[in-house]
Amino acid sequence: MQETAIDIKGLTKIYRGREGDKHALKGLDLDIPAGCVFGLLGPNGAGKSTLINILAGLVRKTSGQVTIWGFDQDVNPRQSRAAIGVMPQELNLDPFFNPRDALEMQAGLYGVPKAQRRSDEILELVGLQDKAKAYARTLSGGMRRRLLLAKALVHHPHILVLDEPTAGVDIELRQMLWENVRRLNEQGMTIVLTTHYLEEAEEMCDEIAIINHGRLVVRDKTRALLGQLDTRRIVIRAEGPADVMPGGQGLHAVRRDDGTLELSYHARDMTADAVLARVRAAGIVISDMRTEQADLEDVFLKLTRSR
């Protein structure tokens, strides 16, 4: 078992053009541990798709080193490519193949012997066993996404890359996908996920890297990232009108649309007891109260806005 699934050093990609060069990746360094669910996040244009296409062997890097499951991409391109499966964001399927034939052809392209192919097993895994003989052009958008996942699994990869897998899909497909991801990860597969749904990354990922403008902004355990923001919020519903807003240094109070009061403060500067003391000093009687903490969206916005 590899300790590191993907090791990237000094990765640079420059797209040459008449209107000037575009630096999609700028000396990116990143390592992804084996056996984890790893989130790769960043705003549009950050370089995520370029990175994934380089890992998949679809885009040639300008410079740097990429090692996949111990295989240097330059020295052992076939082995490194065989170690990774990619579920792309685009629905690029041959409309004249049925799902089973599509999997058989994909397995053949990867050199998987017929005796080792698991087409029917994979179709059952993604819920397409009853559509095995249907033409791909007759499948719904959600079923086509399932087929993309199936194609990424035909060669038994150690690493599965999911590029925006739930963009525009329904709740049922999203739940099915995450159930499969958890099951594959429990079996030892490393999962690399890009998503715009930050709550998904917060729930699914063990570690997260955020890239912006082709550079690594931050990489850490998901819990540690959330801990970077020590902002706390107490939301209070007052008993009767709250004519005087609690205030003072270090406390920010706003009235929400639903009539509740949101009190924001930094845990390093004051305690919740101190906040409630100011509430009582303002003559506010509390009928209901809850606390809120920063989520991944807060961290993401803070880091990408500042860099």
Secondary structure in CASP SS format (residue, H / E / C, confidence):
PFRMAT SS
TARGET T0000
AUTHOR 0000-0000-0000
METHOD secondary structure of the structure
MODEL  1
M C 1.00
Q C 1.00
E C 1.00
T E 1.00
A E 1.00
I E 1.00
D E 1.00
I E 1.00
K E 1.00
G E 1.00
L E 1.00
T E 1.00
K E 1.00
I E 1.00
Y E 1.00
R C 1.00
G C 1.00
R C 1.00
E C 1.00
G C 1.00
D C 1.00
K E 1.00
H E 1.00
A E 1.00
L E 1.00
K E 1.00
G E 1.00
L E 1.00
D E 1.00
L E 1.00
D E 1.00
I E 1.00
P E 1.00
A C 1.00
G C 1.00
C C 1.00
V E 1.00
F E 1.00
G E 1.00
L E 1.00
L E 1.00
G C 1.00
P C 1.00
N C 1.00
G C 1.00
A C 1.00
G C 1.00
K H 1.00
S H 1.00
T H 1.00
L H 1.00
I H 1.00
N H 1.00
I H 1.00
L H 1.00
A C 1.00
G C 1.00
L C 1.00
V C 1.00
R C 1.00
K C 1.00
T C 1.00
S E 1.00
G E 1.00
Q E 1.00
V E 1.00
T E 1.00
I E 1.00
W C 1.00
G C 1.00
F E 1.00
D E 1.00
Q C 1.00
D C 1.00
V C 1.00
N C 1.00
P H 1.00
R H 1.00
Q H 1.00
S H 1.00
R H 1.00
A H 1.00
A C 1.00
I E 1.00
G E 1.00
V E 1.00
M E 1.00
P C 1.00
Q C 1.00
E C 1.00
L C 1.00
N C 1.00
L C 1.00
D C 1.00
P C 1.00
F C 1.00
F C 1.00
N C 1.00
P H 1.00
R H 1.00
D H 1.00
A H 1.00
L H 1.00
E H 1.00
M H 1.00
Q H 1.00
A H 1.00
G H 1.00
L H 1.00
Y C 1.00
G C 1.00
V C 1.00
P C 1.00
K H 1.00
A H 1.00
Q H 1.00
R C 1.00
R C 1.00
S H 1.00
D H 1.00
E H 1.00
I H 1.00
L H 1.00
E H 1.00
L H 1.00
V C 1.00
G C 1.00
L C 1.00
Q H 1.00
D H 1.00
K H 1.00
A C 1.00
K C 1.00
A C 1.00
Y C 1.00
A H 1.00
R H 1.00
T H 1.00
L C 1.00
S C 1.00
G H 1.00
G H 1.00
M H 1.00
R H 1.00
R H 1.00
R H 1.00
L H 1.00
L H 1.00
L H 1.00
A H 1.00
K H 1.00
A H 1.00
L H 1.00
V C 1.00
H C 1.00
H C 1.00
P C 1.00
H C 1.00
I E 1.00
L E 1.00
V E 1.00
L E 1.00
D E 1.00
E C 1.00
P C 1.00
T C 1.00
A C 1.00
G C 1.00
V C 1.00
D C 1.00
I H 1.00
E H 1.00
L H 1.00
R H 1.00
Q H 1.00
M H 1.00
L H 1.00
W H 1.00
E H 1.00
N H 1.00
V H 1.00
R H 1.00
R H 1.00
L H 1.00
N H 1.00
E H 1.00
Q C 1.00
G C 1.00
M C 1.00
T E 1.00
I E 1.00
V E 1.00
L E 1.00
T E 1.00
T C 1.00
H C 1.00
Y C 1.00
L H 1.00
E H 1.00
E H 1.00
A H 1.00
E H 1.00
E H 1.00
M H 1.00
C C 1.00
D C 1.00
E E 1.00
I E 1.00
A E 1.00
I E 1.00
I E 1.00
N E 1.00
H C 1.00
G C 1.00
R E 1.00
L E 1.00
V E 1.00
V E 1.00
R E 1.00
D E 1.00
K E 1.00
T H 1.00
R H 1.00
A H 1.00
L H 1.00
L H 1.00
G C 1.00
Q C 1.00
L C 1.00
D C 1.00
T E 1.00
R E 1.00
R E 1.00
I E 1.00
V E 1.00
I E 1.00
R E 1.00
A E 1.00
E C 1.00
G C 1.00
P C 1.00
A C 1.00
D C 1.00
V C 1.00
M C 1.00
P C 1.00
G C 1.00
G C 1.00
Q C 1.00
G C 1.00
L C 1.00
H E 1.00
A E 1.00
V E 1.00
R E 1.00
R C 1.00
D C 1.00
D C 1.00
G C 1.00
T C 1.00
L E 1.00
E E 1.00
L E 1.00
S E 1.00
Y E 1.00
H E 1.00
A C 1.00
R C 1.00
D C 1.00
M C 1.00
T C 1.00
A H 1.00
D H 1.00
A H 1.00
V H 1.00
L H 1.00
A H 1.00
R H 1.00
V H 1.00
R H 1.00
A H 1.00
A C 1.00
G C 1.00
I C 1.00
V C 1.00
I E 1.00
S E 1.00
D E 1.00
M E 1.00
R E 1.00
T E 1.00
E E 1.00
Q E 1.00
A C 1.00
D C 1.00
L H 1.00
E H 1.00
D H 1.00
V H 1.00
F H 1.00
L H 1.00
K H 1.00
L H 1.00
T H 1.00
R H 1.00
S C 1.00
R C 1.00
END
